[in-house]
């Protein structure tokens, strides 16, 4: 339960920060944040999916590619062989 509250708190603070700065909220930034949160919670399949969704729209995003590689390096090999 605490993990869920932390996830919502992080997302809320991120969105509030952008709203106060007068910037629009970027969906890819939120997905990347969700991916990081899932990785911290060791929910690797969901983190992988978040990062792959971003890379479908922006394949040249090296930051997300690096994060995906980090998740994949911590995941058992048989769990990531789906596309």
Residue frames as a rotation matrix with the C-alpha (Angstrom) as fourth column:
UNK 1
0.566 0.825 0.000 0.00
0.825 -0.566 0.000 0.00
0.000 0.000 -1.000 0.00
UNK 2
0.389 -0.495 -0.777 2.85
0.197 -0.779 0.595 2.37
-0.900 -0.385 -0.205 0.80
UNK 3
-0.639 -0.668 0.382 4.34
0.481 0.041 0.876 1.80
-0.601 0.743 0.295 -2.66
UNK 4
-0.077 0.708 0.701 1.09
0.969 -0.113 0.221 2.82
0.236 0.697 -0.678 -4.33
UNK 5
0.794 0.367 -0.484 0.92
0.519 -0.824 0.228 6.00
-0.316 -0.432 -0.845 -2.27
UNK 6
-0.060 -0.902 -0.428 4.51
0.165 -0.432 0.887 6.86
-0.984 -0.018 0.175 -3.18
UNK 7
-0.592 -0.113 0.798 3.76
0.781 0.165 0.603 6.31
-0.200 0.980 -0.009 -6.85
UNK 8
0.379 0.835 0.399 0.78
0.876 -0.463 0.136 8.65
0.299 0.298 -0.907 -6.75
UNK 9
0.675 -0.197 -0.711 2.71
0.338 -0.774 0.535 11.22
-0.656 -0.602 -0.455 -4.71
UNK 10
-0.428 -0.904 0.008 5.58
0.360 -0.162 0.919 11.25
-0.829 0.396 0.394 -7.20
UNK 11
-0.449 0.328 0.831 3.24
0.879 -0.007 0.477 11.57
0.162 0.945 -0.285 -10.17
UNK 12
0.653 0.741 -0.156 1.23
0.757 -0.630 0.174 14.30
0.031 -0.232 -0.972 -8.44
UNK 13
0.374 -0.587 -0.718 4.35
0.237 -0.688 0.686 16.32
-0.897 -0.427 -0.118 -7.62
UNK 14
-0.646 -0.617 0.449 5.65
0.549 0.033 0.835 15.92
-0.530 0.786 0.317 -11.17
UNK 15
-0.131 0.699 0.703 2.37
0.918 -0.183 0.353 17.08
0.375 0.691 -0.618 -12.73
UNK 16
0.762 0.423 -0.491 1.96
0.609 -0.725 0.321 19.91
-0.220 -0.543 -0.810 -10.21
UNK 17
-0.073 -0.887 -0.456 5.50
0.370 -0.449 0.813 21.11
-0.926 -0.109 0.361 -10.90
UNK 18
-0.771 -0.201 0.604 4.84
0.629 -0.095 0.772 21.33
-0.098 0.975 0.199 -14.65
UNK 19
0.215 0.932 0.292 1.42
0.908 -0.301 0.292 22.91
0.360 0.203 -0.911 -14.15
UNK 20
0.646 -0.019 -0.763 2.87
0.498 -0.747 0.441 25.63
-0.578 -0.665 -0.473 -11.91
UNK 21
-0.416 -0.884 -0.213 5.64
0.295 -0.353 0.888 26.31
-0.860 0.307 0.408 -14.39
UNK 22
0.203 0.606 -0.769 3.05
-0.587 -0.554 -0.591 26.85
-0.784 0.572 0.243 -17.11
UNK 23
-0.712 -0.495 -0.499 4.29
-0.699 0.428 0.572 23.89
-0.070 0.756 -0.651 -19.13
UNK 24
0.420 0.819 -0.390 2.14
-0.839 0.514 0.176 21.18
0.345 0.253 0.904 -20.59
UNK 25
0.152 -0.315 0.937 2.48
-0.602 0.722 0.340 17.67
-0.784 -0.616 -0.080 -19.22
UNK 26
-0.192 -0.349 -0.917 4.30
-0.948 0.309 0.081 15.36
0.255 0.885 -0.390 -21.62
UNK 27
0.802 0.597 0.037 2.87
-0.591 0.783 0.195 11.83
0.087 -0.178 0.980 -21.77
UNK 28
0.501 -0.687 -0.526 6.29
0.129 0.660 -0.740 10.32
0.856 0.303 0.419 -22.42
UNK 29
-0.459 -0.658 0.597 7.72
-0.490 -0.373 -0.788 11.99
0.741 -0.654 -0.151 -19.33
UNK 30
0.168 0.615 0.770 4.93
-0.983 0.163 0.085 10.51
-0.073 -0.771 0.632 -17.22
UNK 31
0.917 0.145 -0.371 5.47
-0.230 0.953 -0.196 7.07
0.325 0.266 0.908 -18.76
UNK 32
0.023 -0.983 -0.181 9.21
-0.004 0.181 -0.984 7.34
1.000 0.023 0.000 -18.04
UNK 33
-0.436 -0.111 0.893 8.44
-0.825 -0.349 -0.446 8.29
0.361 -0.931 0.060 -14.45
UNK 34
0.618 0.714 0.329 6.07
-0.779 0.612 0.135 5.34
-0.105 -0.340 0.935 -14.16
UNK 35
0.678 -0.453 -0.578 8.76
-0.026 0.772 -0.635 3.09
0.734 0.446 0.512 -15.61
UNK 36
-0.403 -0.865 0.299 11.25
-0.322 -0.171 -0.931 4.29
0.856 -0.472 -0.209 -13.00
UNK 37
-0.121 0.454 0.883 8.70
-0.993 -0.059 -0.105 3.75
0.004 -0.889 0.458 -10.24
UNK 38
0.874 0.456 -0.165 7.95
-0.468 0.883 -0.037 0.23
0.129 0.109 0.986 -11.45
UNK 39
0.267 -0.862 -0.431 11.67
-0.001 0.447 -0.895 -0.51
0.964 0.239 0.118 -11.59
UNK 40
-0.521 -0.426 0.740 12.17
-0.684 -0.309 -0.660 0.68
0.510 -0.850 -0.130 -8.01
UNK 41
0.164 0.699 0.696 9.28
-0.931 0.342 -0.124 -1.56
-0.325 -0.628 0.708 -6.97
UNK 42
-0.737 -0.594 0.321 10.92
-0.424 0.778 0.464 -4.43
-0.525 0.206 -0.826 -8.90
UNK 43
0.355 0.853 0.382 7.91
0.117 0.365 -0.924 -4.72
-0.927 0.373 0.030 -11.18
UNK 44
-0.550 -0.819 -0.164 10.17
-0.072 -0.149 0.986 -5.24
-0.832 0.554 0.023 -14.18
UNK 45
-0.488 0.375 0.788 7.58
0.850 0.411 0.330 -6.33
-0.201 0.831 -0.519 -16.79
UNK 46
0.635 0.767 -0.091 5.58
0.737 -0.636 -0.227 -3.12
-0.232 0.077 -0.970 -16.30
UNK 47
0.289 -0.628 -0.723 8.73
-0.110 -0.772 0.626 -0.98
-0.951 -0.101 -0.292 -16.36
UNK 48
-0.702 -0.551 0.451 9.80
0.322 0.318 0.891 -2.66
-0.634 0.772 -0.046 -19.59
UNK 49
-0.055 0.778 0.626 6.38
0.996 0.086 -0.019 -2.02
-0.068 0.622 -0.780 -21.12
UNK 50
0.719 0.296 -0.629 6.42
0.355 -0.934 -0.033 1.68
-0.597 -0.200 -0.777 -20.15
UNK 51
-0.121 -0.871 -0.477 9.86
-0.237 -0.441 0.865 2.17
-0.964 0.217 -0.153 -21.71
UNK 52
-0.706 -0.116 0.699 8.94
0.561 0.510 0.652 0.24
-0.432 0.852 -0.295 -24.85
UNK 53
0.383 0.906 0.178 5.80
0.884 -0.304 -0.355 2.34
-0.268 0.293 -0.918 -25.30
UNK 54
0.556 -0.262 -0.789 7.93
-0.103 -0.963 0.248 5.48
-0.825 -0.057 -0.562 -25.22
UNK 55
-0.484 -0.875 -0.013 10.44
-0.167 0.078 0.983 4.04
-0.859 0.478 -0.184 -27.68
UNK 56
-0.161 0.513 0.843 7.67
0.892 0.441 -0.098 3.16
-0.422 0.736 -0.529 -30.16
UNK 57
0.838 0.544 0.040 6.95
0.522 -0.779 -0.349 6.88
-0.159 0.313 -0.936 -30.48
UNK 58
0.779 -0.627 -0.018 10.52
-0.624 -0.773 -0.116 8.12
0.059 0.101 -0.993 -30.05
UNK 59
0.915 -0.381 -0.133 13.06
0.369 0.923 -0.109 5.44
0.164 0.051 0.985 -31.01
UNK 60
0.155 -0.920 0.361 15.97
0.333 -0.295 -0.895 7.87
0.930 0.259 0.261 -30.75
UNK 61
0.680 0.158 0.716 15.40
-0.549 -0.537 0.640 8.60
0.486 -0.829 -0.279 -27.04
UNK 62
-0.096 -0.848 -0.521 18.75
-0.097 0.529 -0.843 7.50
0.991 -0.030 -0.133 -25.64
UNK 63
-0.582 -0.065 0.811 17.78
-0.785 -0.215 -0.581 8.21
0.212 -0.974 0.074 -22.03
UNK 64
0.413 0.827 0.381 14.87
-0.865 0.487 -0.121 5.78
-0.285 -0.279 0.917 -22.20
UNK 65
0.613 -0.283 -0.737 16.99
-0.318 0.766 -0.559 3.25
0.723 0.577 0.379 -24.13
UNK 66
-0.508 -0.856 0.097 19.52
-0.374 0.118 -0.920 3.34
0.776 -0.503 -0.380 -21.28
UNK 67
-0.361 0.464 0.809 16.79
-0.909 0.020 -0.417 2.89
-0.210 -0.886 0.414 -18.67
UNK 68
0.729 0.624 -0.283 15.34
-0.680 0.708 -0.190 -0.03
0.082 0.331 0.940 -20.65
UNK 69
0.189 -0.756 -0.627 18.77
-0.220 0.590 -0.777 -1.63
0.957 0.284 -0.055 -20.84
UNK 70
-0.672 -0.419 0.610 19.14
-0.642 -0.080 -0.762 -1.21
0.368 -0.904 -0.216 -17.09
UNK 71
0.169 0.823 0.542 15.80
-0.921 0.327 -0.210 -2.92
-0.350 -0.464 0.814 -16.44
UNK 72
0.774 0.145 -0.616 16.59
-0.473 0.779 -0.412 -5.72
0.420 0.611 0.671 -18.86
UNK 73
-0.223 -0.944 -0.244 19.93
-0.368 0.314 -0.876 -6.32
0.903 -0.105 -0.417 -17.14
UNK 74
-0.743 -0.011 0.669 18.09
-0.668 0.064 -0.741 -6.89
-0.034 -0.998 -0.054 -13.84
UNK 75
0.313 0.947 0.076 15.39
-0.900 0.321 -0.296 -9.14
-0.305 0.024 0.952 -15.28
UNK 76
-0.169 -0.305 0.937 15.62
-0.039 0.952 0.303 -12.91
-0.985 0.014 -0.173 -15.71
UNK 77
-0.864 -0.360 -0.351 16.26
-0.324 -0.135 0.936 -13.59
-0.385 0.923 0.000 -19.39
UNK 78
-0.809 0.543 0.224 13.14
0.582 0.689 0.432 -15.68
0.080 0.480 -0.874 -20.01
UNK 79
-0.047 0.854 -0.519 10.77
0.769 -0.301 -0.564 -12.94
-0.638 -0.425 -0.642 -18.83
UNK 80
-0.031 -0.026 -0.999 11.76
-0.207 -0.978 0.031 -10.34
-0.978 0.208 0.025 -21.42
UNK 81
-0.912 -0.390 0.125 11.65
0.018 0.266 0.964 -12.23
-0.409 0.882 -0.236 -24.69
UNK 82
0.031 0.923 0.384 8.33
0.911 0.131 -0.390 -10.86
-0.410 0.362 -0.837 -25.86
UNK 83
-0.933 -0.357 -0.051 7.74
0.288 -0.823 0.490 -8.08
-0.217 0.442 0.870 -28.33
